[in-house]
Amino acid sequence: MLAVADLPEVEAGAGLGAMLAAAADPGDGDVLVVSQKVVSKAEGRVVPLAEVEPGDRARELAAEHAKDPRVVELVLRESRRIVRAERGVLIAETNGGWVCANAGVDASNVAATDAVALLPEDADASARRLRAEIEAVAGTRPAVVVADSFGRPWRLGQADVAIGCAGLVVLDDWRGRTDRDGRELEATEVAVADQAAAAADLVRDKDAGLPAALVRGLDRFVTAEDGPGATAIQRPAPEDLFR
């Protein structure tokens, strides 16, 4: 894992793919993991809170959970539903289908004061676009993963996961294969994209302005086609025992 340094501050409308190509010099077999925050900045998904007028439901939830009603209003706009609201925490299912705290609405590493960043509207499309931009300027076609930090049920701490992906096998399905003792595997699916995102985060200090990293050695999982994207990781509702 190699942190990508020398990337300037990214603003709305920036040619992020070209910037990443210049700073990272990625090869065809590389996986370029990019933080959600820098993608959101480039896509204009940073919202000044002064422009947000909270509704009644937002004010009600904010009062119950000691939150800024403007932030809660954005959480509601970015959500299909609130999964759980308890002890000052809002767990939401985002419009893109991810279940996470505050629908991904976050103020950390946002240069503007009194502003928050929203998740990309379609992080898989973001990954595909970045891959195409890199190919156009550098002539290489690395896999691209858009990563964000998620909390984990039953475990303390956060880990980065893939919310957008292009050109990488997101799930390596071992079902039907056998283990070394000949027993058939019935449930094993390796979350390749999530593990690449988590690995990359180990070299991206969150206070050092390092929004991207290269992961090398995963050539066998890099594909010429963009593939189904990170949404393939989302568990279908009928199979979700915790809904």
ChimeraX attribute file (.defattr): number of C-alpha atoms within 10 A of each C-alpha:
attribute: neighborCount
match mode: 1-to-1
recipient: residues
	/A:1	18
	/A:2	15
	/A:3	20
	/A:4	22
	/A:5	16
	/A:6	13
	/A:7	16
	/A:8	11
	/A:9	12
	/A:10	18
	/A:11	17
	/A:12	15
	/A:13	10
	/A:14	15
	/A:15	15
	/A:16	22
	/A:17	23
	/A:18	19
	/A:19	18
	/A:20	25
	/A:21	23
	/A:22	16
	/A:23	15
	/A:24	19
	/A:25	16
	/A:26	24
	/A:27	18
	/A:28	15
	/A:29	22
	/A:30	22
	/A:31	31
	/A:32	34
	/A:33	30
	/A:34	28
	/A:35	26
	/A:36	26
	/A:37	27
	/A:38	24
	/A:39	27
	/A:40	21
	/A:41	24
	/A:42	19
	/A:43	20
	/A:44	15
	/A:45	18
	/A:46	24
	/A:47	20
	/A:48	14
	/A:49	17
	/A:50	9
	/A:51	9
	/A:52	13
	/A:53	14
	/A:54	19
	/A:55	13
	/A:56	11
	/A:57	13
	/A:58	22
	/A:59	19
	/A:60	13
	/A:61	18
	/A:62	20
	/A:63	13
	/A:64	13
	/A:65	17
	/A:66	11
	/A:67	16
	/A:68	15
	/A:69	23
	/A:70	20
	/A:71	24
	/A:72	24
	/A:73	20
	/A:74	23
	/A:75	26
	/A:76	23
	/A:77	14
	/A:78	21
	/A:79	21
	/A:80	17
	/A:81	17
	/A:82	18
	/A:83	15
	/A:84	12
	/A:85	15
	/A:86	9
	/A:87	9
	/A:88	13
	/A:89	13
	/A:90	22
	/A:91	20
	/A:92	24
	/A:93	23
	/A:94	24
	/A:95	17
	/A:96	19
	/A:97	16
	/A:98	19
	/A:99	21
	/A:100	19
	/A:101	22
	/A:102	23
	/A:103	28
	/A:104	27
	/A:105	19
	/A:106	18
	/A:107	18
	/A:108	12
	/A:109	15
	/A:110	16
	/A:111	14
	/A:112	12
	/A:113	9
	/A:114	11
	/A:115	17
	/A:116	22
	/A:117	25
	/A:118	22
	/A:119	24
	/A:120	25
	/A:121	15
	/A:122	13
	/A:123	25
	/A:124	25
	/A:125	16
	/A:126	23
	/A:127	28
	/A:128	21
	/A:129	16
	/A:130	28
	/A:131	25
	/A:132	21
	/A:133	21
	/A:134	24
	/A:135	19
	/A:136	14
	/A:137	13
	/A:138	17
	/A:139	14
	/A:140	19
	/A:141	25
	/A:142	28
	/A:143	33
	/A:144	31
	/A:145	36
	/A:146	30
	/A:147	30
	/A:148	22
	/A:149	20
	/A:150	17
	/A:151	15
	/A:152	11
	/A:153	7
	/A:154	6
	/A:155	7
	/A:156	8
	/A:157	10
	/A:158	12
	/A:159	18
	/A:160	22
	/A:161	25
	/A:162	31
	/A:163	30
	/A:164	28
	/A:165	32
	/A:166	33
	/A:167	24
	/A:168	29
	/A:169	25
	/A:170	28
	/A:171	17
	/A:172	13
	/A:173	16
	/A:174	15
	/A:175	12
	/A:176	12
	/A:177	13
	/A:178	12
	/A:179	10
	/A:180	7
	/A:181	6
	/A:182	8
	/A:183	10
	/A:184	13
	/A:185	14
	/A:186	12
	/A:187	10
	/A:188	13
	/A:189	13
	/A:190	14
	/A:191	16
	/A:192	20
	/A:193	31
	/A:194	24
	/A:195	16
	/A:196	26
	/A:197	27
	/A:198	20
	/A:199	19
	/A:200	25
	/A:201	26
	/A:202	15
	/A:203	16
	/A:204	21
	/A:205	11
	/A:206	13
	/A:207	9
	/A:208	9
	/A:209	16
	/A:210	20
	/A:211	25
	/A:212	27
	/A:213	28
	/A:214	24
	/A:215	21
	/A:216	16
	/A:217	11
	/A:218	15
	/A:219	15
	/A:220	9
	/A:221	18
	/A:222	23
	/A:223	17
	/A:224	13
	/A:225	13
	/A:226	21
	/A:227	17
	/A:228	16
	/A:229	24
	/A:230	25
	/A:231	18
	/A:232	15
	/A:233	17
	/A:234	13
	/A:235	12
	/A:236	8
	/A:237	9
	/A:238	7
	/A:239	8
	/A:240	9
	/A:241	7
	/A:242	5
	/A:243	7
